């Protein structure tokens, strides 16, 4: 992922008002009265969570893992209320988070799930025009697994006998997981359909079945 995330800009602003020491955490004023990032998230006080992120006393005062947790919680909060555009804004503002904390494929999949939730809601109300408009916000070159169509990253390979096999993993199940091709094998490229194509097909099926 690329570009400076919105939350880093927020951090630079807030950190100008606070020094990163343990006393600052006691001085944070939040609407809910929450006392930490996780506590703020549990109380749906997302601005409070960001305030705590910005003045953490650690060497790295802002943490991508916190950004991920706030982004997931807040976007789900708005999506559950039917505010899909607000949810997508929250997700898109997190673009730039380090892949070791939130792999891009997972980020793309989460964004797709939010769009899918909105599309389903519109379809259930027979509002197909709005559903199609929302579906157009989904990627047309990435599949529902969050992988770029035609490129690698699947973690699956074909051996010299044409059999599908798994790759060689290191640090499996950790943020530093890597997979390499077994000797003599070639990687299977990511296939479609794209996220957008999948959603438009879903809408068409709704239209056909609910006529």
PyMOL commands that set and color helices and strands:
alter all, ss='L'
color gray80, all
select helices_A, chain A and resi 6-15+22-27+37-42+46-54+64-80+84-93+104-124+128-135+195-209
alter helices_A, ss='H'
color red, helices_A
select strands_A, chain A and resi 156-158+164-166+168-170+178-180+186-187
alter strands_A, ss='S'
color yellow, strands_A
deselect
rebuild
show_as cartoon
